[in-house]
């Protein structure tokens, strides 16, 4: 009986088949991962685009509702009250909030039909009572916040555009520019949410942060919104009493 020789051809063919199987399987896995990554990327882009469209629509709606200059009251009748409120802000801040800033804030706040004491208290909280126009906030995952109103570089440009103002980073340290952005943003948020709890919490945390806060707490009355409104009301009471 003859001794059978090993069939090397069959063995090599089997190895090649197995290798091809694993190669194809790995390629399929890579393709599936690439497709999954592309799908997730498209989903993220769609979500970002949807948020941008929603923001632009809200901005457009806000701009349509702005009153004309002719609707403003004659300054002769309003100036004494403006100066009275401005003096209150300067006194309450121990002089840290300059008279020229106070006059500007009260005048512009009246134009937007916003309580100037509410904006003042917001600026006070944002700056820790210093009202430092050159303040740079602590670093966060989104970057730093700048100026008296503490705007971040990812938010300030579109608010400036909505306000009809130019945008340059150094302008964030201009107290009048900073206050103007805060007024426009507050007016926009108040028009969007129709209440100050949500508007102020959104100013502090961002509109996305507001939604997260409401999901976690069941309401929008953050410490920030509560403190600013309560202190603003106390100023109003004092001014009316005098």
Buried (B, 14 or more C-beta within 10 A) or exposed (E): EEEEEEEEEEEEEEEEEEEEEEEEEEEEEEEEEEEEEEEEEEEEEEEEEEEEEEBEEBBEEBEEEBEEEEEEEEEEEBEEEBBEBBBBBBEBBEEBBBEEBBBBBBBBBBBBEBBBBBBBBBBBBBBEEBBBBEBEBEEEEEEEBBBBBBBBBEBBBBBBEBBEBEBEEEBBBBBBBBBBBBBBBBBBBBBBBEEBBBBBBBBBBBBEBBBEBBEEEEEBBBEBBBBBBEBBBEBBEEBEEE
